[in-house]
Amino acid sequence: MKSKLKWMILFFVSIGVYVAIHYSTNERELDDLIAAKSKEEVMSYFEKTTPALKQVKHSQAYRKVDLKVDSVTIDRIWYSRYNVTVFYHVDISKSDFIVTRNVNQVTKIEMLQLHLNSGEKVDLKADEAEEGILYEDDYYMKAVFQTVPNRATKLPSRDVSGEIVSVTTNEVTKEVRIPFSYEYEQEKKIFHSINKSKGFEEAKITLHEWIKSPSDGRLVFSIDSPFEELIDFDSSIISDQGRVPPQLVEKTIENKYNASFPYSDAIPKQVQLENVVFAVDQEITFDVDPYQYEIFKQIKQQTYTQRKGETIASIYGADVVVDYLLYDENGVTFTIDFREVNESNLTFNWDYINQLKVTAINENGDTRQINAKRDKEGKVTLFIDRGFFERSDQLSVKMNNFPLRVATKWVINLVD
C-alpha cells in the first residue's frame, strides 16, 4: 500500500513538474516573440531591420505583390543590386505555432526560380531566416536572396529583368508569375562632394564624391597613372559600424571607378586608402637552353638542380633574378626572385600572381602558356613541360603584366 501511494505521489509530482516547465517555456517563448499592435508597427519593424528600406519604399524597385502561394502570402518584393528581398506573412491561426510559439514550425520561403529576359533560368536560395514579427493571426517575415551575377563580368548585375516563375516553401514548389525589372543607375541617389587629390609615386588619385543609393554607398574616384589596369583598391571606410572594406570596385564609362560599400544611412567619417595595385604591361624576356634537359637525362638522376643567380632585368626598384632550375622527369621548374634593391613605394604584390602572364616560345613560333605560382619563400616559379623542351632547339620565356603595388597610406576625412 505504501509502495502504491509512493508511486502515485511521484506520478502527480511528475505531471506538476511537466506542466510547470511547459508553461514557463511557453511563457518565455511568448515573451521572446516580437509582436505588433498595428500594420504600421510591422512596417516600422522591417524598416529598422532592413537597411535602406525607408529610402526605397516609395520607389518602383519596392513592388506590391499581394499573392497567396500555398500557405504563404507574398506582400512585397524589393530588388536591389545585391539582394532580392521578399516580404511575406503566414496565417498561423490553425497551426501548432499557437501552442508552441516555436518559429521553426512556421512555413518559410526557401527558394525562388527566376526566368530572365535573356533566356537564362536561375535558382536563388534564401539566406538564413531572420526573426519575424507577430500581428494578430499572422506572422510577418522576410526572405533575402543574393541577386543574379552578370554572366560576363561575374559581378552583381547593374540591370536585369524577367519573372519569378516559382516559389519553394518548406520543400513545396508552386508556380507563379511575378515580373520584375531593375536598373542600378535608376535608383534614387544622394551626393556628397569630396574633390580631394594626392600624388603618389607613379599615380595621382582623386576622390570625387560619395553617392548613397538604396543598394550601397559608392566612393567615386579616378587615377592618373601610366599603368592602365587597376587590380585592387585596398581601402576601407570608417563609420559607426567600424572599419568596412568595399564589396567591389569597378570601372565606369566615364573612365572613373566606383568602390561600392554596404549601405549606411550616414556618410562615413573617413576613407582609409592603404594601397593600389596595378597590372604593369612591361615585358621581360630571357633565353633558355633546351640542350640542358638532354644533359639531365644522360646523368640519370631523379632530379637535378642548376644554380644560376642570373639577373635578367631591373624594374621598379627590384632585380629580377633567375635563381635556380629544377629538372625532373616531367620538365623544368624555374625559380625567379624579385629582389628589392631600393626602398620605394613601389613593390610587387604576388597575392595577385594570377595576373602575371608568362609564355614560352621556341624557334618555330610554338608557344606554351605558363601558370606562375609562388613557392614557400614567396618566390615566383614557372614550369615548362618535358615535351616542349624535347622538340625545341631554342627557347625564350616572356613575362609581362606584373602586379605592382603603390603604397598610399592616405586618410581622408569626409565629416568634419
C-alpha positions in Angstrom: 0.0 0.0 0.0 2.8 2.4 0.9 4.6 1.4 -2.4 1.4 2.2 -4.4 1.0 5.5 -2.6 4.6 6.4 -3.2 4.2 5.8 -7.0 1.0 7.8 -7.1 2.8 10.8 -5.4 5.7 10.5 -7.8 3.2 10.4 -10.8 1.4 13.6 -9.8 4.6 15.4 -8.9 6.0 14.5 -12.4 2.8 15.9 -14.0 3.1 19.1 -12.0 6.8 19.5 -12.9 6.0 18.9 -16.7 3.1 21.4 -16.6 5.3 24.0 -14.8 8.2 23.6 -17.2 5.9 23.5 -20.3 4.0 26.6 -19.1 7.2 28.5 -18.2 8.8 27.6 -21.5 5.7 28.8 -23.5 5.6 32.0 -21.5 9.3 32.6 -22.1 9.0 31.9 -25.9 5.9 34.1 -26.0 7.8 36.9 -24.2 10.7 36.5 -26.6 8.4 36.9 -29.7 8.2 40.3 -31.2 4.6 41.4 -31.6 3.0 44.4 -33.3 -0.2 46.2 -32.4 -0.8 47.6 -35.9 0.3 47.2 -39.6 2.3 50.4 -39.1 4.3 48.7 -36.4 5.0 45.8 -38.7 6.3 48.2 -41.4 8.4 50.1 -38.8 9.9 46.8 -37.7 11.1 45.9 -41.2 12.4 49.5 -41.7 14.6 49.1 -38.7 15.9 45.6 -39.7 16.3 46.2 -43.4 18.9 48.8 -44.4 17.7 51.4 -47.0 14.0 50.2 -46.9 12.8 53.6 -45.7 14.6 55.2 -48.6 13.3 52.8 -51.3 9.7 52.1 -50.1 8.2 54.7 -52.4 10.2 53.6 -55.5 9.3 51.2 -58.3 12.0 48.8 -57.0 9.8 48.0 -54.0 6.7 46.4 -55.5 3.4 45.4 -54.0 2.6 41.8 -54.9 -0.2 40.6 -52.6 -0.1 37.0 -53.9 -1.1 33.9 -51.9 1.3 30.9 -52.6 0.2 27.8 -50.7 0.1 28.9 -47.0 2.2 31.9 -47.6 1.1 35.4 -48.8 3.8 37.4 -50.6 3.3 41.1 -49.7 6.1 42.9 -51.4 9.4 42.3 -53.3 12.4 44.6 -53.3 15.0 44.0 -56.0 18.4 45.8 -55.4 21.8 45.3 -56.9 23.0 42.8 -54.3 19.8 41.3 -52.9 16.2 40.2 -53.7 14.1 40.7 -50.5 10.7 39.1 -50.3 8.3 40.3 -47.5 5.6 37.8 -46.7 3.3 36.6 -44.0 1.8 33.3 -42.8 -1.6 32.7 -41.2 -0.7 30.8 -38.0 -4.3 30.7 -36.6 -4.6 27.0 -37.2 -1.0 25.9 -36.8 0.8 24.4 -33.8 2.6 27.8 -33.5 -0.4 29.0 -31.5 0.6 26.5 -28.8 4.3 26.0 -29.1 5.4 29.5 -30.2 8.2 27.8 -32.0 9.1 29.9 -35.0 10.8 26.9 -36.7 7.3 25.5 -37.3 6.3 28.5 -39.4 6.3 28.0 -43.1 9.1 29.9 -44.8 10.1 30.8 -48.3 13.3 28.9 -49.2 13.9 29.3 -52.9 12.9 31.4 -55.9 13.4 30.4 -59.6 13.9 33.4 -61.9 13.4 33.3 -65.7 15.4 36.3 -67.0 14.6 38.1 -70.3 18.0 37.0 -71.5 16.6 33.4 -71.6 18.6 32.3 -68.5 16.9 30.4 -65.6 18.4 30.9 -62.2 17.6 29.4 -58.8 18.1 31.6 -55.8 18.4 30.1 -52.3 17.4 32.2 -49.3 20.0 33.2 -46.7 19.4 32.1 -43.1 16.0 33.3 -42.0 15.8 36.2 -39.6 13.2 36.6 -36.8 9.9 38.0 -37.8 7.1 39.8 -36.1 3.6 38.7 -35.0 0.5 40.7 -35.7 -2.9 39.2 -34.8 -3.1 35.8 -36.5 -0.3 36.5 -39.0 3.5 36.1 -38.6 5.4 38.5 -40.9 8.9 37.6 -42.2 11.3 38.4 -45.0 13.5 36.2 -47.1 16.7 37.6 -48.5 18.4 36.2 -51.6 21.7 37.1 -53.4 21.0 38.6 -56.8 21.9 37.2 -60.2 25.5 38.0 -61.2 26.3 39.2 -64.7 27.3 36.2 -66.8 30.3 38.1 -68.5 31.7 40.1 -65.5 30.6 37.8 -62.7 29.7 41.0 -60.8 26.2 41.8 -59.5 24.1 42.9 -62.4 23.6 46.6 -63.0 20.3 46.0 -64.8 18.1 42.9 -65.0 14.5 42.0 -65.8 12.3 38.9 -66.1 9.8 36.9 -64.0 9.9 35.0 -60.8 8.4 31.7 -62.1 8.3 29.5 -58.9 8.4 29.8 -55.1 9.5 27.0 -52.8 8.2 26.9 -49.2 9.2 24.0 -46.9 10.3 21.9 -50.0 6.9 22.5 -51.7 7.3 24.3 -55.1 4.5 26.4 -56.6 4.5 28.1 -60.0 3.9 31.8 -60.0 4.3 34.7 -62.4 5.8 37.8 -60.7 7.5 40.2 -63.2 10.5 42.3 -62.1 12.8 44.9 -63.6 15.8 46.6 -62.1 18.3 49.3 -63.1 21.1 50.3 -60.8 21.5 53.7 -62.3 17.8 54.5 -61.8 18.0 54.3 -58.1 17.5 57.5 -56.1 20.9 58.9 -55.2 22.2 61.4 -52.6 25.5 63.1 -53.4 28.2 64.3 -51.1 31.1 66.2 -52.8 34.7 65.3 -51.7 37.1 66.6 -54.5 40.4 65.8 -52.8 43.6 64.7 -54.7 47.0 63.4 -53.7 50.0 62.4 -55.8 52.0 59.2 -55.2 54.9 57.6 -57.0 53.5 56.8 -60.5 49.9 57.7 -59.5 47.7 60.6 -58.7 44.4 59.7 -57.0 41.4 61.9 -56.9 38.4 61.2 -54.7 35.4 62.9 -56.4 32.3 62.2 -54.3 30.3 59.8 -52.1 27.0 58.6 -53.5 24.4 57.0 -51.3 21.7 54.8 -53.0 19.4 52.1 -51.7 21.8 49.3 -52.9 25.1 50.7 -51.5 27.4 53.6 -50.8 29.8 54.5 -53.6 33.1 56.2 -53.4 33.8 57.7 -56.9 37.5 58.1 -57.7 39.9 58.5 -60.6 43.6 57.6 -61.1 46.0 59.4 -63.3 48.8 56.9 -63.9 50.8 55.3 -66.7 49.5 52.0 -65.5 46.2 51.4 -67.2 44.8 48.3 -65.4 43.7 48.6 -61.7 43.7 45.3 -59.9 43.0 46.3 -56.4 41.9 49.4 -54.5 42.9 48.5 -50.9 40.6 50.8 -49.0 38.1 50.9 -46.2 35.6 53.4 -44.8 35.3 54.2 -41.1 31.8 54.5 -39.8 29.7 53.8 -36.7 30.0 50.1 -37.7 33.8 50.3 -37.6 36.1 49.6 -40.5 34.4 48.3 -43.6 36.1 47.2 -46.9 34.5 47.6 -50.3 32.2 45.0 -51.7 33.6 45.5 -55.2 35.5 48.1 -57.3 34.5 48.6 -61.0 35.4 51.0 -63.8 32.7 53.3 -65.1 32.1 54.5 -68.7 33.4 58.0 -67.6 36.9 56.4 -67.0 36.4 56.7 -63.3 35.9 54.0 -60.7 33.2 53.1 -58.1 34.2 51.5 -54.8 31.0 50.0 -53.5 30.4 49.7 -49.8 27.4 48.3 -47.9 24.5 50.7 -47.4 24.7 53.1 -44.4 22.3 55.9 -43.5 25.2 58.2 -42.5 28.1 59.4 -44.6 31.3 57.7 -43.5 33.6 59.6 -41.2 36.8 58.6 -43.0 38.2 56.9 -46.1 41.4 55.0 -45.5 43.4 54.1 -48.6 46.3 51.7 -47.9 47.5 50.7 -51.4 46.5 50.4 -55.0 47.7 47.6 -57.2 48.1 47.8 -60.9 48.9 45.3 -63.7 52.0 46.7 -65.4 52.4 45.8 -69.0 56.2 45.8 -69.1 57.9 42.9 -70.7 60.9 40.8 -69.5 62.4 38.1 -71.8 65.1 35.6 -71.1 66.6 32.7 -73.0 66.6 29.0 -72.0 69.0 26.4 -73.4 66.9 23.2 -74.2 70.0 21.1 -74.5 70.5 21.3 -70.8 67.5 18.9 -70.5 69.3 16.4 -72.7 72.3 16.6 -70.3 69.9 16.0 -67.4 68.6 12.8 -69.0 72.1 11.5 -69.6 73.1 11.8 -65.9 70.2 9.6 -65.0 69.2 11.3 -61.7 65.6 11.7 -60.5 66.2 15.4 -60.1 68.9 17.9 -60.8 69.2 21.5 -59.5 71.1 24.0 -61.6 72.1 27.1 -59.6 72.1 30.2 -61.7 71.7 33.5 -59.8 71.4 35.3 -63.1 70.0 38.8 -63.1 67.8 39.2 -66.2 66.3 42.7 -65.6 65.9 45.5 -63.1 62.4 47.1 -62.8 60.7 49.2 -60.2 63.4 49.0 -57.6 63.9 45.2 -57.9 66.5 43.0 -59.6 64.8 40.1 -61.4 67.0 37.0 -60.8 66.7 33.5 -62.3 67.7 31.8 -59.0 67.8 28.1 -60.0 66.3 25.5 -62.3 65.0 22.2 -61.0 65.0 19.4 -63.6 62.9 16.2 -63.2 61.3 13.6 -65.5 58.3 15.9 -66.1 60.1 19.1 -67.2 61.9 22.1 -65.7 60.8 24.4 -62.9 62.3 27.9 -62.9 62.5 29.8 -59.6 62.7 33.6 -60.1 63.4 36.0 -57.3 62.3 39.7 -57.4 64.9 41.2 -55.0 64.2 44.7 -53.8 67.2 46.9 -54.2 66.0 50.3 -53.3 63.4 51.3 -50.7 60.4 52.5 -52.6 56.6 53.0 -52.5 56.5 50.6 -55.5 56.7 46.8 -54.7 55.4 43.7 -56.4 52.4 42.1 -54.8 52.4 38.4 -55.5 49.0 38.0 -53.9 47.9 38.7 -57.4 50.3 36.4 -59.2 47.5 35.1 -61.4 47.7 38.5 -63.2 51.2 37.7 -64.4 51.3 36.5 -68.0 54.1 34.1 -68.9 54.7 32.5 -72.4 57.4 30.1 -73.6 58.3 30.4 -77.3 60.5 28.2 -79.4 62.3 28.7 -82.7 59.2 27.5 -84.7 56.9 30.0 -83.1 55.2 27.3 -80.9 54.1 28.6 -77.6 53.2 27.4 -74.1 51.1 29.5 -71.7 52.6 29.0 -68.2 50.8 29.4 -64.9 53.1 31.3 -62.5 53.0 30.2 -58.8 54.6 31.1 -55.5 56.9 28.8 -53.5 57.1 28.7 -49.7 59.7 31.5 -49.7 57.4 33.8 -51.8 59.5 33.5 -55.0 57.9 33.0 -58.4 58.0 29.6 -60.0 57.4 28.7 -63.7 57.1 25.2 -65.1 57.8 24.1 -68.7 56.9 20.6 -69.6 59.4 18.0 -70.9 57.7 17.6 -74.3 58.2 21.3 -75.1 61.9 21.1 -74.2 62.5 18.0 -76.3 61.1 19.4 -79.5 62.8 22.8 -79.2 66.3 23.8 -80.2 65.9 27.4 -78.9 63.6 28.6 -76.1 62.7 32.0 -74.7 60.4 32.9 -71.8 58.4 36.2 -71.9 56.8 37.7 -68.8 54.5 40.7 -68.6 51.5 42.1 -66.7 53.3 42.4 -63.4 51.2 43.1 -60.3 52.7 46.3 -58.9 51.6 47.8 -55.6 51.7 51.6 -54.9 51.8 52.3 -51.2 49.5 55.2 -50.3 48.6 55.3 -46.6 46.2 58.1 -47.2 43.4 59.0 -44.7 40.6 61.3 -45.9 38.1 62.9 -43.5 34.6 63.1 -45.0 32.9 64.5 -42.0 34.4 67.4 -40.0 
